[in-house]
Amino acid sequence: MPDLKNLKNQTPESSQILAFEYEPETQKLFVQFRSNAARVTYAYNGISPEIAAAAEAAESKGRFFGRPFTSVHTDFEKLPGIGETPQAMQAAETSEAGKEAA
């Protein structure tokens, strides 16, 4: 797994994506979205080298990783944010689920 504090592809020009990195040996694409203060990283599984190359080449990273990408690539895991424990993450998700059920 890459160093989540220093993902390879920093995107200062993007208002949506903080950084991303592709790991070819596992075919995982790690993406940090700017919208979450904890810098939660999503690890998308089964991403081909061609898709990863398209992400790097995309003029707009936010558009690339927007709904079309996330609706097609649904095999992912949400990793703890920088300084966030898995237990805190689970508690937050449980709280959100409770709010949606109400």
C-alpha positions in Angstrom: 0.0 0.0 0.0 1.3 3.5 -0.8 2.1 6.1 1.8 -1.3 7.7 2.2 0.2 10.9 3.5 2.2 11.3 0.3 0.3 9.8 -2.7 2.4 10.1 -5.9 0.0 12.2 -8.0 -0.7 15.4 -6.1 -3.4 17.5 -7.8 -3.2 21.1 -6.5 -5.1 22.3 -9.5 -8.1 20.2 -8.7 -10.9 21.4 -6.5 -12.2 17.8 -6.0 -9.2 15.5 -5.9 -6.3 15.9 -3.4 -4.1 13.1 -4.7 -4.2 9.6 -6.3 -1.8 6.8 -6.9 -2.0 3.5 -8.9 -0.5 0.3 -7.6 -0.1 -1.9 -10.7 0.9 -5.1 -8.8 -2.5 -5.1 -7.0 -4.5 -3.2 -9.7 -5.6 -0.7 -7.0 -6.2 3.0 -7.5 -6.0 5.0 -4.3 -7.9 8.4 -4.4 -8.1 11.1 -1.8 -11.0 13.5 -2.3 -10.7 17.1 -1.0 -14.2 17.1 0.4 -13.3 15.3 3.5 -11.2 17.0 6.2 -9.8 13.7 7.4 -8.3 12.9 4.0 -10.1 9.6 3.7 -8.7 7.5 0.9 -10.8 5.2 -1.3 -9.0 2.2 -2.8 -10.6 1.1 -6.0 -10.0 -2.6 -6.9 -9.6 -4.2 -10.3 -8.4 -1.0 -12.1 -6.6 -1.7 -15.3 -3.3 0.1 -16.2 -5.2 1.8 -19.1 -7.8 3.4 -16.7 -4.9 4.5 -14.4 -3.1 6.1 -17.3 -6.4 7.8 -18.4 -6.7 9.2 -14.8 -3.1 10.6 -15.0 -3.8 12.1 -18.4 -7.2 13.6 -17.6 -7.4 17.3 -17.9 -9.9 17.5 -15.1 -9.3 15.0 -12.3 -12.6 15.9 -10.6 -14.6 15.1 -13.7 -12.6 11.9 -14.3 -13.2 10.6 -10.8 -16.8 11.9 -10.6 -20.1 10.0 -11.0 -19.2 8.1 -14.2 -16.1 6.6 -12.6 -17.6 5.9 -9.2 -20.8 4.4 -10.7 -18.8 2.0 -12.8 -16.0 1.1 -10.4 -18.0 0.0 -7.4 -15.5 -2.4 -5.9 -13.7 -0.2 -3.4 -12.8 0.1 0.2 -12.8 3.2 2.3 -9.5 3.5 4.2 -9.0 5.5 7.4 -8.1 9.1 7.0 -4.8 10.5 8.1 -4.8 10.3 11.9 -8.2 8.6 11.9 -8.6 5.1 13.5 -10.7 2.4 12.0 -12.8 2.4 15.1 -13.6 6.1 14.8 -14.4 5.6 11.1 -16.8 2.8 12.0 -18.5 4.9 14.7 -19.0 7.7 12.2 -20.5 5.3 9.6 -22.9 3.8 12.2 -24.0 7.3 13.2 -24.6 8.3 9.5 -26.6 5.1 8.9 -28.7 5.9 12.0 -29.5 9.4 10.6 -30.5 8.0 7.2 -32.8 5.4 8.8 -34.6 8.1 10.9 
